[in-house]
């Protein structure tokens, strides 16, 4: 079904196994490596994935689910052995998402057979889960909001009166902003934590609220030395209050680099990472480190389009022990997730100012009709809501402004030389329709 990149007969192609084949991050990795004549194998615990449709993926296979760690490790190791080349070509396992930490922790199982493209677990354990990062930031003097760690409702009650509201609450190990809430008072804190599952999470983090905007810094370190970096921020999110970036823009990363060096340098970091910051833009106020993800990030397409091909750099670091110096990044570069970007525009119009009350109610009713596949009824409702000239002009003006904002952004999924992977959009939209939320690898910044 797909046409594979050709390789020279006298030079066997390197082989890379890329995990979490369902994700757009893995697709970006496949394009980066596949276009350089590397054999890409994708794997997941589900059969039909985004990587299944890519012409740059030679093979995909299924392994046991991650929520059964022992079975996952045994099964993945068996597959690694099965697909191991019978010659000395480079052979790399490149974890992508939540499996990264488990694979790094069990590197000794894999590395007799394959090279693992992940930081050392001893380094990861200093920044992940989130409570580990809080302790490490204090120890290294890295600017970060102060974080309280509690293990029971009684401990919450004890510190609640002296907290500097507003504060954030978050579980120690979640992705994509899930479980993070803002509490504006003691009462609010107690109400929002009343049903928190300490049996599941053991701990709850309560963190000072840092003013400003969210920024993402993406880096590659080579044995504690920063080799590549770029930063971006989310111009639009979907839903607007949940933190899923659907239109992104590359920004100057210089304000964040000292924090990255001060944190990851002493940890002798060797690999990629993504650091989340809050910053108000003032040179008198240092960016505050919020979180570190010791793996790939949802905005990987943004990084590559801006000139930093992290998958290729990580491959070079893993195989050769060093990464080449990347070219200069393209500040101002924009990318977007198709479908969700336009859906966000519609949602924003329906949730705008009071003068749009009638339009908003109509959109909400029409949305229910669309969900029930009553498309004709939906358009009739929308037409009725725009029966006045002023309402029509205002709505069109709002939509035009939003669409113009994202028009120059390149789509995450639309590769002209790999047309079938547009089917990957179906995975995202199916998750949105079925579960009412985005898949975690899309929400992960």
C-alpha positions as CSV (number, residue, x, y, z in Angstrom):
1,X,0.0,0.0,0.0
2,X,2.9,2.4,0.7
3,X,6.1,3.2,-1.2
4,X,9.2,2.8,1.0
5,X,12.3,5.0,0.7
6,X,15.0,3.3,-1.2
7,X,18.4,2.4,0.3
8,X,21.8,1.5,-1.2
9,X,22.2,-2.2,-1.6
10,X,25.8,-2.1,-0.2
11,X,24.8,-0.1,2.9
12,X,22.0,-1.7,5.0
13,X,19.7,0.9,6.3
14,X,19.8,1.7,10.0
15,X,16.6,0.5,11.8
16,X,14.7,2.5,14.5
17,X,11.7,1.3,16.5
18,X,9.4,4.2,17.4
19,X,6.9,3.6,20.2
20,X,3.4,5.1,20.6
21,X,2.6,4.8,16.9
22,X,-0.9,6.3,17.3
23,X,0.5,9.8,18.0
24,X,1.4,12.7,15.8
25,X,4.7,12.9,17.6
26,X,5.6,9.5,16.3
27,X,4.6,10.5,12.8
28,X,6.9,13.5,12.9
29,X,9.7,11.2,14.0
30,X,8.9,8.8,11.2
31,X,9.2,11.6,8.6
32,X,12.4,12.9,10.1
33,X,14.2,9.5,10.0
34,X,12.5,7.9,7.1
35,X,13.5,10.7,4.7
36,X,17.1,10.0,5.7
37,X,16.8,6.4,4.5
38,X,16.3,4.9,8.0
39,X,14.0,1.9,8.4
40,X,11.2,3.0,10.8
41,X,9.2,0.4,12.7
42,X,6.2,1.7,14.7
43,X,4.7,0.0,17.6
44,X,1.7,0.4,20.0
45,X,-0.8,-1.6,22.0
46,X,-3.4,-0.9,19.4
47,X,-3.3,-2.2,15.8
48,X,-4.6,0.7,13.7
49,X,-2.4,3.8,14.2
50,X,-1.3,7.0,12.5
51,X,2.0,5.4,11.6
52,X,0.2,2.5,9.9
53,X,-0.6,4.9,7.0
54,X,2.7,6.5,6.5
55,X,4.9,5.7,3.5
56,X,8.0,6.4,5.7
57,X,7.1,3.5,8.0
58,X,8.3,0.1,6.9
59,X,6.4,-2.0,9.5
60,X,4.2,-1.6,12.5
61,X,3.5,-4.2,15.3
62,X,1.5,-4.5,18.5
63,X,2.8,-5.1,22.0
64,X,1.2,-5.6,25.4
65,X,-0.3,-2.5,27.1
66,X,1.8,-0.2,29.3
67,X,-0.6,-0.5,32.2
68,X,0.8,-4.0,32.7
69,X,4.5,-3.0,33.0
70,X,5.9,-6.5,33.3
71,X,4.0,-7.8,30.2
72,X,4.8,-4.6,28.3
73,X,8.6,-5.0,29.0
74,X,8.6,-8.7,28.2
75,X,6.6,-8.3,25.0
76,X,8.5,-5.3,23.7
77,X,11.8,-7.0,24.4
78,X,10.7,-10.1,22.5
79,X,9.8,-7.8,19.5
80,X,13.1,-6.0,19.8
81,X,14.9,-9.4,19.5
82,X,12.6,-10.6,16.7
83,X,13.3,-7.5,14.5
84,X,17.0,-7.2,15.4
85,X,19.1,-7.0,12.1
86,X,21.5,-9.9,11.6
87,X,24.3,-7.4,10.7
88,X,26.0,-4.5,12.5
89,X,23.8,-1.7,11.2
90,X,22.6,0.9,13.9
91,X,19.5,-0.4,15.7
92,X,17.7,2.1,18.0
93,X,14.7,2.1,20.3
94,X,13.2,5.6,20.4
95,X,10.5,5.9,23.1
96,X,8.0,8.7,22.6
97,X,5.5,9.2,25.4
98,X,4.8,7.8,28.9
99,X,6.7,4.6,28.2
100,X,10.0,6.5,28.1
101,X,10.6,6.4,31.8
102,X,9.9,2.7,32.1
103,X,12.1,1.8,29.2
104,X,14.9,4.0,30.6
105,X,14.6,2.4,34.0
106,X,15.0,-1.0,32.3
107,X,17.7,0.0,29.8
108,X,19.8,-3.0,30.9
109,X,17.2,-5.4,29.4
110,X,17.3,-3.7,26.0
111,X,20.8,-2.5,25.4
112,X,22.4,-5.9,24.8
113,X,20.2,-5.9,21.7
114,X,19.3,-2.3,20.8
115,X,20.4,1.2,21.7
116,X,17.9,3.2,23.8
117,X,17.4,6.8,22.8
118,X,16.4,8.1,26.3
119,X,18.1,10.0,29.1
120,X,19.5,7.9,32.0
121,X,16.8,7.0,34.5
122,X,18.9,8.5,37.3
123,X,18.5,11.9,35.6
124,X,14.8,11.4,34.8
125,X,14.1,10.6,38.5
126,X,15.4,14.0,39.5
127,X,12.7,15.8,37.6
128,X,9.8,13.3,37.3
129,X,7.3,12.9,38.8
130,X,6.5,16.5,39.6
131,X,7.2,16.3,43.3
132,X,10.8,15.2,42.4
133,X,11.2,18.3,40.3
134,X,10.1,20.5,43.2
135,X,12.8,19.2,45.4
136,X,15.5,19.3,42.7
137,X,14.6,22.9,41.8
138,X,15.1,24.0,45.4
139,X,18.4,22.1,45.6
140,X,19.8,23.6,42.4
141,X,18.4,27.1,43.0
142,X,16.2,27.1,39.9
143,X,13.4,29.7,39.8
144,X,10.2,27.8,40.3
145,X,6.9,28.4,42.2
146,X,7.1,27.0,45.7
147,X,5.3,23.6,45.9
148,X,3.7,22.0,49.0
149,X,3.4,18.2,49.0
150,X,0.5,16.7,51.0
151,X,-0.6,13.1,51.5
152,X,-4.0,13.4,53.1
153,X,-7.0,15.6,53.6
154,X,-5.9,16.4,57.1
155,X,-2.6,17.8,55.8
156,X,-4.6,20.0,53.3
157,X,-6.6,21.3,56.2
158,X,-3.5,22.1,58.2
159,X,-1.8,24.2,55.5
160,X,-4.9,25.7,53.8
161,X,-5.1,28.8,56.1
162,X,-1.6,30.0,55.3
163,X,-1.4,29.4,51.5
164,X,-0.9,32.4,49.2
165,X,-4.1,32.1,47.1
166,X,-4.6,31.6,44.2
167,X,-2.8,28.2,44.1
168,X,-2.7,25.3,41.7
169,X,-3.4,21.7,42.6
170,X,-2.0,18.9,40.6
171,X,-1.4,15.2,40.8
172,X,2.3,14.2,40.7
173,X,2.2,12.2,37.5
174,X,-0.3,13.2,34.9
175,X,0.0,14.5,31.3
176,X,-1.5,17.3,29.3
177,X,-2.6,19.4,32.2
178,X,-5.1,16.8,33.4
179,X,-6.0,17.2,37.1
180,X,-4.5,20.7,37.3
181,X,-7.0,23.2,38.8
182,X,-6.8,26.8,40.2
183,X,-8.1,27.3,43.7
184,X,-8.8,30.9,44.7
185,X,-9.6,30.4,48.4
186,X,-9.5,27.9,51.3
187,X,-13.0,26.9,50.7
188,X,-12.3,26.4,47.0
189,X,-9.2,24.3,47.8
190,X,-11.2,22.0,50.2
191,X,-14.0,21.6,47.7
192,X,-11.8,20.8,44.8
193,X,-9.7,18.3,46.8
194,X,-12.6,16.6,48.6
195,X,-12.7,13.7,46.2
196,X,-9.0,13.5,45.4
197,X,-7.8,9.9,45.3
198,X,-4.8,9.6,47.6
199,X,-5.1,5.9,47.2
200,X,-4.2,6.3,43.5
201,X,-1.8,9.2,43.6
202,X,-0.4,9.0,47.1
203,X,0.5,12.7,47.0
204,X,-1.1,16.0,46.0
205,X,1.0,19.0,44.9
206,X,-0.2,22.5,45.8
207,X,1.8,25.1,43.9
208,X,2.1,28.9,44.1
209,X,0.4,30.5,41.1
210,X,2.9,32.1,38.7
211,X,1.7,35.1,36.7
212,X,2.2,35.4,33.0
213,X,1.8,33.2,29.9
214,X,2.7,29.6,29.2
215,X,5.9,28.9,27.3
216,X,7.4,25.6,26.2
217,X,11.2,25.2,25.8
218,X,12.4,22.1,23.9
219,X,16.0,21.0,24.3
220,X,18.6,18.4,23.5
221,X,21.5,18.0,25.9
222,X,24.7,16.1,25.3
223,X,26.1,14.7,28.6
224,X,25.1,17.9,30.4
225,X,25.8,20.4,27.7
226,X,23.1,22.2,25.8
227,X,23.3,21.4,22.1
228,X,19.9,22.5,20.7
229,X,16.9,24.4,21.8
230,X,13.8,26.2,20.6
231,X,10.8,27.7,22.4
232,X,7.2,28.2,21.4
233,X,3.9,29.4,22.9
234,X,0.3,28.4,22.2
235,X,-1.6,31.1,20.4
236,X,-4.9,29.1,20.6
237,X,-6.0,26.2,22.7
238,X,-8.9,23.8,22.5
239,X,-10.8,23.7,24.7
240,X,-9.7,27.3,25.6
241,X,-9.2,26.6,29.3
242,X,-7.6,23.1,29.2
243,X,-4.2,24.0,27.7
244,X,-4.2,22.0,24.5
245,X,-2.1,24.0,22.0
246,X,-3.7,23.9,18.5
247,X,-2.0,27.0,17.0
248,X,1.6,27.5,18.1
249,X,4.3,30.2,17.4
250,X,8.1,29.9,17.8
251,X,9.5,32.6,20.1
252,X,13.0,33.7,21.2
253,X,14.2,31.1,23.7
254,X,17.1,33.1,25.3
255,X,15.1,34.0,28.5
256,X,14.7,30.3,29.4
257,X,18.2,28.8,28.5
258,X,19.9,29.7,31.8
259,X,17.2,27.8,33.8
260,X,17.6,24.8,31.5
261,X,21.4,24.8,31.9
262,X,21.2,25.2,35.6
263,X,18.8,22.3,35.9
264,X,19.8,19.7,33.4
265,X,23.5,20.5,33.3
266,X,24.2,19.2,36.9
267,X,22.0,16.2,36.1
268,X,24.3,15.2,33.2
269,X,21.3,15.1,31.0
270,X,21.8,13.2,27.7
271,X,18.8,13.4,25.4
272,X,15.8,15.5,24.7
273,X,13.4,17.2,27.2
274,X,10.6,19.7,27.2
275,X,10.3,22.4,30.0
276,X,7.2,24.3,30.8
277,X,7.4,27.9,32.0
278,X,5.2,30.7,33.2
279,X,6.6,34.2,32.4
280,X,5.1,37.7,32.2
281,X,7.8,38.9,29.7
282,X,9.5,41.3,32.1
283,X,13.4,41.1,32.1
284,X,13.1,41.9,35.9
285,X,11.0,38.8,36.5
286,X,12.7,35.4,35.7
287,X,10.6,32.8,34.0
288,X,9.3,30.3,36.5
289,X,9.8,26.6,35.8
290,X,6.6,24.7,36.1
291,X,7.3,21.2,34.8
292,X,9.8,19.0,32.9
293,X,8.8,16.3,30.5
294,X,11.7,13.8,29.9
295,X,10.4,12.8,26.5
296,X,9.0,14.1,23.2
297,X,6.2,16.8,23.3
298,X,3.0,17.4,21.3
299,X,4.6,20.5,19.6
300,X,7.3,18.4,18.0
301,X,6.1,19.3,14.6
302,X,6.5,23.0,15.6
303,X,10.1,22.4,16.6
304,X,11.0,20.6,13.4
305,X,9.3,23.2,11.2
306,X,11.2,25.9,13.0
307,X,14.5,24.3,12.1
308,X,15.4,22.0,15.0
309,X,15.0,18.4,13.9
310,X,15.1,16.8,17.3
311,X,14.4,13.2,16.2
312,X,17.4,13.3,13.9
313,X,19.6,15.0,16.5
314,X,18.6,12.4,19.0
315,X,19.3,9.6,16.6
316,X,22.8,11.0,16.0
317,X,23.4,11.4,19.7
318,X,22.3,7.8,20.4
319,X,24.3,6.2,17.5
320,X,27.4,8.4,17.4
321,X,27.6,9.8,20.9
322,X,27.3,13.4,19.8
323,X,24.8,15.6,18.0
324,X,25.5,18.1,15.2
325,X,25.0,21.8,15.8
326,X,21.6,22.6,14.3
327,X,20.9,25.6,12.1
328,X,19.3,28.8,13.3
329,X,15.6,28.6,14.3
330,X,12.8,30.5,12.5
331,X,11.3,32.8,15.1
332,X,7.6,33.6,14.3
333,X,7.0,30.2,12.6
334,X,3.4,29.0,13.2
335,X,1.8,25.5,13.0
336,X,-1.6,24.2,13.7
337,X,-3.6,21.0,14.2
338,X,-6.1,20.9,11.3
339,X,-9.8,20.6,12.2
340,X,-9.3,21.4,15.8
341,X,-8.1,24.9,14.8
342,X,-11.2,25.7,12.9
343,X,-13.4,24.0,15.5
344,X,-11.8,26.3,18.1
345,X,-12.7,29.3,15.9
346,X,-16.4,28.2,15.9
347,X,-16.3,27.6,19.6
348,X,-14.8,31.0,20.3
349,X,-17.5,32.7,18.3
350,X,-20.2,30.9,20.2
351,X,-18.6,31.9,23.5
352,X,-17.8,35.5,22.9
353,X,-19.3,38.7,24.1
354,X,-22.8,39.3,25.5
355,X,-24.0,40.7,22.2
356,X,-23.5,37.3,20.7
357,X,-25.9,35.6,23.2
358,X,-28.3,34.6,20.5
359,X,-25.6,33.3,18.3
360,X,-24.0,31.4,21.1
361,X,-27.2,29.7,22.0
362,X,-27.8,28.8,18.4
363,X,-24.2,27.4,18.0
364,X,-24.7,25.3,21.2
365,X,-28.0,23.9,19.9
366,X,-26.5,23.3,16.4
367,X,-23.6,21.5,17.9
368,X,-25.9,19.0,19.6
369,X,-27.6,18.5,16.2
370,X,-24.2,17.9,14.6
371,X,-23.3,15.3,17.2
372,X,-26.6,13.5,16.4
373,X,-25.8,13.7,12.7
374,X,-28.7,16.1,12.0
375,X,-26.6,18.3,9.8
376,X,-29.5,19.9,7.9
377,X,-31.3,20.9,11.1
378,X,-28.0,22.4,12.4
379,X,-27.6,24.7,9.4
380,X,-31.2,25.8,9.7
381,X,-30.6,26.8,13.3
382,X,-27.5,28.7,12.4
383,X,-29.2,30.5,9.6
384,X,-32.0,31.6,11.8
385,X,-29.5,32.9,14.4
386,X,-27.9,35.2,11.7
387,X,-31.1,36.7,10.4
388,X,-30.1,40.2,11.2
389,X,-27.5,42.1,9.2
390,X,-25.6,43.3,12.3
391,X,-25.5,39.8,13.8
392,X,-24.2,38.3,10.6
393,X,-21.5,41.0,10.2
394,X,-20.3,40.6,13.8
395,X,-20.1,36.8,13.6
396,X,-18.3,36.9,10.3
397,X,-15.9,39.5,11.6
398,X,-15.1,37.4,14.6
399,X,-14.6,34.2,12.5
400,X,-12.5,36.1,10.0
401,X,-10.1,37.4,12.7
402,X,-9.6,33.9,14.1
403,X,-9.1,32.3,10.8
404,X,-6.7,35.0,9.7
405,X,-4.7,34.3,12.9
406,X,-4.2,30.7,11.9
407,X,-4.0,31.0,8.1
408,X,-0.3,31.3,7.9
409,X,0.3,28.3,10.2
410,X,1.3,25.0,8.6
411,X,-0.8,21.9,9.3
412,X,0.7,19.2,11.6
413,X,-0.7,16.4,9.4
414,X,-0.7,17.5,5.8
415,X,2.5,16.2,4.2
416,X,2.2,16.3,0.4
417,X,4.4,13.3,-0.1
418,X,2.6,11.2,2.5
419,X,-1.1,11.7,1.7
420,X,-2.7,8.8,3.6
421,X,-1.6,10.0,7.0
422,X,-4.5,12.6,7.0
423,X,-6.4,9.6,8.3
424,X,-4.6,10.3,11.5
425,X,-7.0,13.2,12.1
426,X,-9.7,10.5,12.6
427,X,-8.0,9.3,15.7
428,X,-8.0,12.8,17.3
429,X,-11.6,13.5,16.3
430,X,-12.8,10.1,17.3
431,X,-11.3,10.6,20.8
432,X,-12.9,14.0,21.0
433,X,-16.3,12.7,20.1
434,X,-16.2,9.5,22.1
435,X,-14.6,10.8,25.3
436,X,-15.3,14.5,25.1
437,X,-11.5,15.3,25.3
438,X,-8.4,15.2,23.3
439,X,-6.0,12.3,23.4
440,X,-3.3,12.8,26.0
441,X,-0.4,13.1,23.5
442,X,-2.2,16.0,21.8
443,X,-2.8,17.8,25.1
444,X,0.8,17.3,26.2
445,X,1.8,20.9,25.4
